[in-house]
Every structure is written in structure tokens, then in C-alpha cells.
Amino acid sequence: MHETVKNLLSIQDNIKVNFEKLNIDNIPKIIAVSKTFKIDQILPLIDFGHIDFGENKVQEAIEKWTDIKEKNPQIKLHMIGKLQTNKVKFAVKIFDYIHSVDSEKLAKKIADEQLKVKKKIKIFLQVNIGDESQKSGVNKNYLNKLVSYCEEIKLDLIGLMCIPPANLDSDFYFKEMRELNKSFGFKELSMGMSSDYLEATKNLSTYLRIGSNIFGQRF
């Protein structure tokens, strides 16, 4: 068994143990964050049957995944990085989910471009939950307005996403995200990475974005 598959199974086991302790019903999906890793490191997971993968650059995703997705149409590709509006027309062709929508301008561009390719992308709004100036994401105070706008232009808005401040208590921010997500009635919640996925699971995350714990460290 390939190392990446062993790592994925180990994470799944950790989550299941966590779930049994907390008596939670729905086990979250794991997005294997394959950015910067070559396809030969990813293929063992595809062969194993894993379907959710994450990339943060449009060009890299196109080069790496176009042929693979044609051969494996069940694969779901998630855009988890900052998306520039001039890349949207390419992004909508390769990605199935976009986790980083944080402005009306970006939302409108996605709505326009997906119409051209007759596709409905599933959308998460990225929230700047720690109010950090260096990070992308909509401020909590403007979230209501952005949600309303996305609904108005008929985006398939399924939930919120966050990256909590580094070196602080992720659980504190995850609890806030859980309540925010609940207040809008969203069913999906994208939060939790290699260092804090169990805390995210505890706070009802439905999509975990895990890279180094599956593929190893990036160099």
C-alpha cells in the first residue's frame, strides 16, 4: 500500500475515533490538497478511490488534472486558493468547487463564466474570521450582504470557509464559524487543515483540506 493511502486511512481512523467520542453523525469529506505535488504522487490515491482533491493555482490545476479528470469523471476538484477574476474563465472549466469567493466582483464573474460553459460550480464564501489584514476573505460585518448578492445572482452557495489565525486557538474560531454557518442555514462548512482537522471536525466541518499529513512536507 502506498504511503499516501496509508496516511489517508490513518487520518480517517483518527476522525472516526473522534466522532465516536462526540456522537456526531456525518463524517467530513477529506480534500487531499495536492498543490505542488506531481501526478505520480497523486495517482495511488485516485487508484484507491479517493475523489476530492484541492489545488490553489488555476494553471497548475489545468496542466495536472485535465487528462486525469477526463479519465476519472468522478473526481471532484476544489479551488482552495485566492482566485483572481482574470482566471475565472479557466477555473470554471476545471474546478467543481470554489472555496475562496470573498467579493461581489468575483461572485459575478463566476456566475457569468459558468453560464457560458453550462456548469454549476459549488461555492463557499471565504470568511476572514480573525480579521487579519494580510489574509483574503470577507469581513464578518459584510457577510450578510455578500450572501444575499450570491443568492440574487443564483450562485450555488453551499457554505462558508475559513483559515484561522496561525499559532492561536483554532477551536475558538471554528466555534464562531460553526455558528455563522448555522445562522445562514448552510449544510456545508470548509475548515480544518493538517494541524487542526480534529478541532474542525468537532465543530461540524464537512470538508477538511489536508495536504502535508497525506503527501508529506512540501519543499
LUMPA-894642 format. One line per 5 residues: number of its first residue (from 1); their letters; for each residue y negated, z negated, x of N, C-alpha, C. Coordinates in nm, 2 decimals. Each point is the difference from the previous one (the first is absolute). Layout:
<drenfis>
NUM = A = Y/Z/X/Y/Z/X/Y/Z/X | ... $
</drenfis>
This chain:
<drenfis>
1 = MHETV = 0.12/0.00/0.08/-0.12/0.00/-0.08/-0.13/0.00/0.09 | -0.09/0.09/-0.04/-0.12/0.01/0.08/-0.09/-0.13/-0.01 | -0.07/-0.03/0.11/-0.08/-0.12/0.01/-0.10/-0.01/-0.12 | -0.06/0.11/-0.03/-0.10/0.00/-0.11/0.06/-0.04/-0.13 | 0.12/0.05/-0.03/0.07/-0.04/-0.12/0.04/-0.15/0.00 $
6 = KNLLS = 0.05/-0.04/0.11/0.03/-0.15/0.02/-0.13/-0.08/-0.03 | -0.11/0.04/0.05/-0.13/-0.07/-0.02/-0.04/0.00/-0.15 | 0.02/0.11/-0.06/-0.04/0.01/-0.15/0.09/-0.09/-0.08 | 0.13/0.00/0.03/0.09/-0.09/-0.07/-0.03/-0.14/0.02 | -0.04/-0.04/0.12/-0.03/-0.14/0.03/-0.13/-0.04/-0.08 $
11 = IQDNI = -0.10/0.09/-0.01/-0.12/-0.03/-0.08/0.04/-0.02/-0.15 | 0.09/0.09/-0.05/0.04/-0.01/-0.14/0.07/-0.13/-0.02 | 0.08/-0.04/0.09/0.07/-0.13/-0.01/-0.09/-0.12/-0.01 | -0.10/0.01/0.09/-0.11/-0.11/0.00/-0.07/-0.01/-0.13 | -0.03/0.12/-0.06/-0.07/0.00/-0.13/0.09/-0.05/-0.11 $
16 = KVNFE = 0.13/0.04/0.00/0.09/-0.05/-0.10/0.01/-0.15/0.00 | 0.01/-0.06/0.12/0.01/-0.14/0.01/-0.12/-0.07/-0.05 | -0.12/0.06/0.03/-0.13/-0.05/-0.04/0.00/0.01/-0.16 | 0.05/0.10/-0.05/0.00/0.02/-0.15/0.08/-0.10/-0.07 | 0.12/-0.03/0.06/0.09/-0.09/-0.07/-0.06/-0.14/0.00 $
21 = KLNID = -0.08/-0.04/0.11/-0.06/-0.13/0.00/-0.11/0.00/-0.11 | -0.07/0.11/-0.02/-0.12/0.00/-0.09/0.03/0.04/-0.14 | 0.12/0.05/-0.02/0.04/0.05/-0.13/-0.09/0.11/-0.05 | -0.02/0.10/0.08/-0.09/0.11/-0.04/0.10/0.12/-0.03 | -0.05/0.08/-0.10/0.09/0.10/-0.06/0.01/0.13/0.09 $
26 = NIPKI = -0.11/0.06/0.03/0.00/0.14/0.05/-0.03/0.00/0.15 | 0.10/0.05/0.07/-0.01/0.01/0.15/-0.09/0.11/0.04 | -0.10/-0.02/0.09/-0.09/0.10/0.03/0.06/0.12/0.08 | -0.07/0.11/-0.01/0.05/0.12/0.08/-0.06/-0.02/0.14 | 0.07/0.05/0.10/-0.04/0.00/0.14/-0.05/0.14/0.04 $
31 = IAVSK = -0.12/0.01/0.03/-0.05/0.13/0.06/0.02/-0.02/0.15 | 0.08/0.09/0.06/0.02/0.00/0.14/-0.11/0.08/0.06 | -0.09/-0.08/0.07/-0.12/0.07/0.06/0.04/0.07/0.13 | 0.01/0.13/-0.02/0.05/0.08/0.11/-0.11/0.07/0.09 | -0.12/-0.04/-0.02/-0.11/0.06/0.07/0.02/-0.01/0.15 $
36 = TFKID = -0.03/0.10/0.07/0.02/0.02/0.15/0.14/0.01/0.05 | 0.10/-0.03/-0.09/0.14/0.02/0.04/0.05/0.14/-0.03 | 0.08/0.05/0.09/0.05/0.14/-0.01/0.12/0.00/-0.11 | 0.02/0.12/-0.05/0.09/0.01/-0.11/0.14/-0.04/0.03 | 0.04/0.02/0.13/0.14/-0.04/0.04/0.02/-0.15/-0.01 $
41 = QILPL = -0.11/-0.08/0.00/0.01/-0.15/-0.02/0.01/-0.03/-0.15 | -0.05/0.09/-0.08/-0.01/-0.02/-0.14/0.13/0.05/-0.08 | 0.06/0.11/0.05/0.12/0.06/-0.06/0.11/-0.10/-0.04 | 0.03/-0.10/0.09/0.11/-0.09/-0.04/-0.03/-0.07/-0.13 | -0.13/-0.04/-0.02/-0.03/-0.06/-0.13/0.01/0.09/-0.12 $
46 = IDFGH = -0.04/0.13/0.02/0.02/0.10/-0.10/0.14/0.02/-0.03 | 0.08/0.01/0.10/0.15/0.02/-0.02/0.06/-0.12/-0.07 | -0.05/-0.12/0.03/0.05/-0.12/-0.07/-0.04/-0.01/-0.15 | -0.10/0.08/-0.03/-0.04/0.01/-0.14/-0.14/-0.07/-0.04 | -0.07/-0.04/0.11/-0.13/-0.06/-0.03/-0.10/0.11/-0.04 $
51 = IDFGE = -0.09/-0.02/-0.10/-0.08/0.10/-0.05/-0.15/-0.02/0.02 | -0.05/-0.12/0.02/-0.14/-0.02/0.01/-0.05/-0.01/0.15 | -0.09/0.09/0.04/-0.05/0.00/0.13/-0.15/0.01/0.00 | -0.07/-0.06/0.10/-0.14/-0.01/0.01/-0.06/0.07/0.12 | -0.11/0.07/-0.02/-0.07/0.06/0.11/-0.15/-0.03/-0.02 $
56 = NKVQE = -0.08/0.00/0.11/-0.14/-0.02/-0.01/-0.09/0.11/0.05 | 0.06/0.11/0.03/-0.08/0.12/0.04/0.06/0.12/-0.07 | -0.09/0.08/-0.06/0.04/0.11/-0.08/0.07/0.11/0.08 | -0.06/0.04/0.11/0.06/0.10/0.09/0.13/-0.03/0.05 | 0.02/-0.13/0.05/0.13/-0.04/0.05/0.10/0.01/-0.11 $
61 = AIEKW = -0.04/-0.04/-0.12/0.10/0.00/-0.12/0.04/0.14/-0.03 | -0.09/0.09/0.00/0.03/0.14/-0.03/0.10/0.06/0.10 | -0.03/-0.03/0.13/0.09/0.06/0.11/0.14/-0.06/-0.01 | 0.00/-0.13/-0.03/0.13/-0.08/0.01/0.08/0.02/-0.12 | -0.06/0.00/-0.12/0.07/-0.02/-0.12/0.02/0.13/-0.09 $
66 = TDIKE = -0.07/0.11/0.02/0.01/0.11/-0.09/0.14/0.05/-0.01 | 0.07/0.03/0.11/0.14/0.05/-0.01/0.09/-0.11/-0.05 | -0.02/-0.12/0.05/0.09/-0.11/-0.04/0.00/-0.02/-0.16 | -0.12/0.00/-0.05/-0.02/-0.02/-0.15/0.06/0.12/-0.08 | -0.01/0.12/0.06/0.07/0.11/-0.07/0.15/-0.02/-0.01 $
71 = KNPQI = 0.05/-0.05/0.11/0.15/-0.02/0.00/0.04/-0.13/-0.07 | -0.09/-0.09/-0.01/0.03/-0.13/-0.07/-0.11/-0.03/-0.10 | 0.00/0.07/-0.12/-0.10/-0.02/-0.10/-0.02/-0.14/-0.06 | 0.10/-0.08/0.03/0.00/-0.14/-0.06/-0.10/-0.09/0.08 | -0.04/0.04/0.12/-0.08/-0.08/0.09/-0.14/-0.01/-0.06 $
76 = KLHMI = -0.05/-0.12/0.00/-0.14/-0.03/-0.04/-0.08/-0.04/0.12 | -0.11/0.08/0.02/-0.09/-0.02/0.12/-0.13/-0.07/-0.05 | -0.03/-0.11/0.08/-0.12/-0.08/-0.04/-0.10/0.01/0.11 | -0.13/0.04/-0.05/-0.11/0.00/0.09/-0.06/-0.14/0.00 | 0.01/-0.07/0.12/-0.04/-0.14/0.01/-0.13/-0.02/0.08 $
81 = GKLQT = -0.05/0.11/0.06/-0.12/-0.01/0.09/-0.12/0.05/-0.07 | -0.11/-0.01/0.07/-0.13/0.04/-0.06/0.01/0.15/-0.02 | -0.04/0.05/-0.12/0.00/0.14/-0.03/-0.14/0.05/-0.02 | -0.03/0.10/0.09/-0.13/0.07/-0.01/0.00/0.11/-0.11 | -0.11/0.02/-0.07/0.00/0.09/-0.11/0.03/0.14/0.04 $
86 = NKVKF = -0.04/0.04/0.13/0.03/0.14/0.04/0.15/0.02/0.03 | 0.08/-0.11/0.00/0.15/0.01/0.02/0.08/-0.01/-0.13 | -0.07/-0.02/-0.11/0.07/-0.03/-0.13/0.08/0.12/-0.04 | -0.06/0.13/0.01/0.07/0.11/-0.05/0.14/0.03/0.07 | 0.01/-0.05/0.13/0.12/0.00/0.07/0.09/-0.12/-0.04 $
91 = AVKIF = -0.06/-0.11/-0.02/0.07/-0.13/-0.03/0.08/0.01/-0.13 | -0.06/0.06/-0.10/0.06/0.01/-0.13/0.13/0.08/0.00 | 0.01/0.09/0.10/0.12/0.09/0.00/0.12/-0.07/0.06 | -0.02/-0.10/0.09/0.11/-0.06/0.07/0.03/-0.14/-0.05 | -0.10/-0.07/-0.04/0.02/-0.14/-0.04/0.03/-0.02/-0.15 $
96 = DYIHS = 0.07/-0.10/-0.03/0.04/-0.04/-0.14/-0.08/-0.12/-0.05 | -0.04/-0.08/0.10/-0.08/-0.12/-0.03/-0.12/-0.01/0.10 | -0.11/-0.04/-0.05/-0.12/-0.03/0.09/-0.04/-0.14/-0.02 | 0.01/-0.08/0.10/-0.03/-0.15/-0.01/-0.14/-0.04/0.04 | -0.09/0.10/0.03/-0.12/-0.04/0.07/-0.13/0.06/-0.07 $
101 = VDSEK = 0.01/0.01/-0.13/-0.12/0.05/-0.07/-0.10/-0.12/-0.02 | -0.12/0.03/0.05/-0.10/-0.11/0.00/-0.14/0.04/-0.05 | -0.01/0.13/-0.05/-0.14/0.04/-0.05/0.02/0.10/-0.11 | -0.11/0.02/-0.08/0.00/0.10/-0.10/0.01/0.14/0.05 | -0.07/0.02/0.11/0.00/0.13/0.07/0.14/0.05/0.04 $
106 = LAKKI = 0.08/-0.10/0.06/0.14/0.03/0.04/0.09/0.02/-0.13 | -0.02/-0.08/-0.10/0.08/0.01/-0.12/-0.03/0.13/-0.07 | -0.12/0.04/-0.01/-0.03/0.13/-0.06/0.06/0.12/0.07 | -0.01/-0.01/0.14/0.06/0.11/0.08/0.15/0.01/-0.03 | 0.07/-0.11/0.00/0.14/0.00/-0.03/0.03/0.06/-0.14 $
111 = ADEQL = -0.08/-0.05/-0.09/0.02/0.05/-0.14/-0.01/0.16/-0.01 | -0.10/0.05/0.07/-0.03/0.14/0.00/0.12/0.08/0.08 | 0.03/-0.05/0.11/0.10/0.07/0.09/0.14/0.00/-0.06 | 0.04/-0.12/-0.06/0.14/0.00/-0.05/0.01/0.09/-0.12 | -0.11/0.02/-0.07/0.00/0.09/-0.12/0.04/0.14/0.05 $
116 = KVKKK = -0.06/0.04/0.11/0.03/0.14/0.06/0.14/0.02/0.04 | 0.07/-0.11/0.04/0.14/0.02/0.04/0.10/-0.05/-0.11 | -0.06/-0.03/-0.12/0.08/-0.05/-0.11/0.09/-0.11/0.04 | -0.06/-0.11/0.05/0.08/-0.11/0.05/-0.08/-0.13/-0.04 | 0.07/-0.11/-0.02/-0.06/-0.12/-0.05/0.04/-0.11/0.11 $
121 = IKIFL = -0.10/-0.03/0.09/0.03/-0.10/0.10/-0.02/-0.14/-0.06 | 0.09/-0.09/0.05/-0.01/-0.14/-0.04/-0.10/-0.07/0.09 | -0.10/-0.07/-0.06/-0.11/-0.05/0.07/-0.01/-0.15/0.00 | -0.02/-0.06/0.12/-0.04/-0.14/0.02/-0.15/0.00/0.04 | -0.07/-0.10/-0.05/-0.14/-0.02/0.05/0.01/-0.11/0.11 $
126 = QVNIG = -0.06/0.04/0.12/0.00/-0.10/0.11/-0.12/-0.10/-0.02 | 0.03/-0.12/0.00/-0.10/-0.11/-0.02/-0.03/-0.07/0.14 | -0.12/-0.01/0.03/-0.04/-0.07/0.12/0.00/-0.15/-0.03 | 0.12/-0.05/0.00/0.01/-0.14/-0.06/-0.06/-0.11/0.08 | -0.02/0.03/0.14/-0.06/-0.10/0.08/-0.15/0.03/0.03 $
131 = DESQK = -0.05/0.10/-0.07/-0.14/0.04/0.01/-0.04/0.02/0.15 | 0.08/0.08/0.07/-0.02/0.02/0.14/-0.07/0.13/0.02 | -0.11/0.00/0.07/-0.09/0.12/0.02/0.07/0.11/0.07 | 0.10/-0.03/0.09/0.06/0.10/0.08/0.12/0.07/-0.08 | 0.03/-0.05/-0.12/0.12/0.05/-0.07/-0.04/0.09/-0.12 $
136 = SGVNK = 0.08/0.10/-0.03/-0.01/0.07/-0.12/0.04/-0.08/-0.12 | -0.03/0.05/-0.12/0.03/-0.07/-0.12/-0.12/-0.02/-0.08 | 0.02/-0.01/-0.13/-0.10/-0.02/-0.10/-0.03/-0.15/0.00 | -0.12/-0.04/-0.01/-0.04/-0.14/-0.02/0.05/-0.05/-0.14 | 0.04/-0.12/0.00/0.05/-0.06/-0.13/-0.10/0.02/-0.11 $
141 = NYLNK = -0.13/-0.02/0.03/-0.10/0.01/-0.10/-0.02/0.14/-0.06 | 0.05/0.10/0.07/-0.01/0.14/-0.06/0.13/0.05/-0.05 | 0.10/-0.08/0.00/0.14/0.04/-0.04/0.00/0.05/-0.14 | -0.06/-0.08/-0.09/0.00/0.03/-0.14/-0.05/0.14/-0.03 | -0.11/0.03/0.07/-0.07/0.13/-0.02/0.09/0.12/0.05 $
146 = LVSYC = 0.07/-0.03/0.12/0.09/0.11/0.05/0.12/0.02/-0.08 | 0.06/-0.11/-0.05/0.12/0.01/-0.09/-0.04/0.09/-0.12 | -0.11/-0.04/-0.06/-0.05/0.08/-0.12/-0.02/0.14/0.02 | -0.06/0.03/0.12/-0.02/0.14/0.04/0.13/0.08/0.02 | 0.09/-0.06/0.06/0.13/0.06/0.03/0.08/0.03/-0.13 $
151 = EEIKL = -0.02/-0.09/-0.09/0.07/0.02/-0.14/-0.07/0.11/-0.07 | -0.13/0.00/0.01/-0.08/0.11/-0.07/0.03/0.14/0.05 | 0.03/0.01/0.13/0.03/0.14/0.05/0.16/0.02/0.01 | 0.07/-0.09/-0.07/0.14/0.02/-0.03/0.09/-0.01/0.13 | -0.04/-0.08/0.10/0.09/-0.02/0.11/0.11/-0.09/-0.04 $
156 = DLIGL = 0.12/0.02/0.06/0.12/-0.08/-0.03/-0.01/-0.13/0.09 | -0.09/-0.09/-0.05/-0.03/-0.13/0.07/0.11/-0.10/-0.03 | 0.08/-0.04/0.11/0.11/-0.09/-0.03/-0.01/-0.14/0.05 | -0.10/-0.02/0.09/-0.02/-0.14/0.06/-0.10/-0.01/0.11 | -0.01/-0.12/0.06/-0.09/-0.03/0.10/0.07/-0.01/0.14 $
161 = MCIPP = -0.07/0.02/0.10/0.05/-0.01/0.14/-0.09/-0.08/0.09 | 0.05/-0.08/0.09/-0.09/-0.07/0.09/0.06/-0.02/0.14 | -0.08/-0.02/0.10/0.03/-0.04/0.13/-0.08/-0.13/0.03 | 0.07/-0.11/0.00/-0.08/-0.13/0.01/-0.05/-0.01/0.14 | -0.10/-0.09/0.02/-0.06/-0.02/0.13/0.11/-0.05/0.10 $
166 = ANLDS = -0.01/0.05/0.12/0.10/-0.03/0.11/-0.02/-0.15/0.04 | 0.11/-0.06/0.04/0.00/-0.14/0.05/-0.05/-0.11/-0.10 | 0.00/0.04/-0.13/-0.04/-0.10/-0.10/0.12/-0.02/-0.09 | -0.01/-0.09/-0.10/0.11/-0.02/-0.09/0.02/0.11/-0.10 | 0.09/0.09/0.02/0.02/0.11/-0.09/0.03/-0.04/-0.14 $
171 = DFYFK = 0.07/-0.11/-0.01/0.04/-0.05/-0.13/-0.12/-0.02/-0.09 | -0.11/-0.06/0.05/-0.12/-0.02/-0.07/-0.05/0.13/-0.07 | -0.01/0.10/0.08/-0.05/0.13/-0.04/0.10/0.07/-0.10 | 0.13/-0.01/0.03/0.10/0.06/-0.09/0.00/-0.07/-0.14 | -0.03/-0.13/0.00/-0.01/-0.06/-0.13/-0.12/0.06/-0.08 $
176 = EMREL = -0.11/0.02/0.07/-0.12/0.06/-0.07/0.03/0.14/-0.05 | 0.07/0.08/0.08/0.04/0.13/-0.03/0.09/0.00/-0.12 | 0.10/-0.09/0.00/0.09/-0.01/-0.12/-0.07/-0.02/-0.13 | -0.10/-0.09/0.00/-0.08/-0.03/-0.12/-0.09/0.12/-0.04 | -0.06/0.06/0.10/-0.08/0.12/-0.02/0.08/0.11/-0.07 $
181 = NKSFG = 0.12/0.03/0.06/0.09/0.10/-0.05/0.04/-0.03/-0.14 | 0.03/-0.12/-0.03/0.04/-0.05/-0.13/-0.11/0.02/-0.10 | -0.12/-0.03/0.04/-0.12/0.01/-0.09/-0.02/0.14/-0.05 | 0.04/0.10/0.08/-0.01/0.14/-0.05/0.13/0.05/-0.07 | 0.10/-0.08/0.00/0.12/0.04/-0.06/0.09/0.10/0.08 $
186 = FKELS = -0.03/0.01/0.13/0.08/0.10/0.08/0.14/-0.06/0.03 | 0.09/0.10/0.00/0.14/-0.04/0.03/0.04/0.00/0.14 | -0.07/0.07/0.09/0.03/0.01/0.14/-0.11/-0.06/0.09 | 0.05/-0.05/0.11/-0.09/-0.07/0.09/0.04/0.02/0.15 | -0.08/0.06/0.08/0.03/0.05/0.13/-0.06/-0.10/0.10 $
191 = MGMSS = 0.08/-0.09/0.05/-0.04/-0.09/0.11/0.12/-0.06/0.07 | -0.03/-0.04/0.13/0.11/-0.06/0.08/0.04/0.10/0.10 | 0.00/-0.04/0.13/0.04/0.08/0.11/0.10/-0.08/0.09 | 0.03/0.05/0.12/0.11/-0.06/0.08/-0.02/-0.15/0.01 | -0.13/-0.05/0.02/-0.02/-0.14/0.03/-0.01/-0.09/-0.12 $
196 = DYLEA = -0.02/0.06/-0.12/-0.02/-0.09/-0.11/0.07/0.05/-0.13 | 0.11/0.08/0.01/0.06/0.05/-0.12/0.06/-0.10/-0.09 | 0.05/-0.11/0.06/0.06/-0.10/-0.09/-0.11/-0.07/-0.08 | -0.11/-0.03/0.06/-0.12/-0.06/-0.08/-0.04/0.10/-0.11 | 0.00/0.13/0.03/-0.04/0.10/-0.10/0.10/0.00/-0.12 $
201 = TKNLS = 0.13/0.00/0.04/0.11/0.00/-0.10/-0.02/-0.12/-0.09 | -0.03/-0.12/0.05/-0.02/-0.12/-0.08/-0.11/0.02/-0.10 | -0.10/0.08/0.04/-0.11/0.03/-0.09/0.01/0.13/-0.08 | 0.13/0.04/-0.02/0.03/0.11/-0.09/-0.04/0.14/0.04 | -0.01/0.02/0.13/-0.02/0.13/0.05/0.12/0.09/-0.04 $
206 = TYLRI = -0.03/0.13/-0.03/0.11/0.09/-0.04/0.02/0.10/0.10 | -0.09/0.02/0.09/0.02/0.09/0.12/-0.05/-0.06/0.13 | 0.10/-0.02/0.09/-0.03/-0.05/0.13/-0.01/0.11/0.10 | -0.10/-0.01/0.09/-0.02/0.11/0.10/0.05/-0.05/0.14 | 0.12/0.03/0.04/0.06/-0.06/0.12/0.03/0.11/0.10 $
211 = GSNIF = -0.06/-0.02/0.12/0.02/0.09/0.11/0.08/-0.05/0.12 | -0.07/-0.09/0.07/0.06/-0.04/0.13/0.13/-0.08/-0.02 | 0.02/-0.07/-0.11/0.12/-0.08/-0.03/0.12/0.10/-0.02 | -0.03/0.12/-0.03/0.10/0.10/-0.02/0.02/0.09/0.12 | -0.11/0.06/0.05/0.01/0.10/0.10/-0.03/-0.06/0.14 $
216 = GQRF = -0.04/-0.12/0.01/-0.04/-0.06/0.13/-0.14/0.02/0.03 | -0.05/-0.05/0.11/-0.14/0.00/0.04/-0.04/0.14/0.03 | -0.13/0.03/-0.03/-0.06/0.13/0.04/-0.07/-0.01/0.13 | 0.02/0.10/0.08/-0.06/-0.01/0.14/-0.10/0.11/0.01 $
</drenfis>
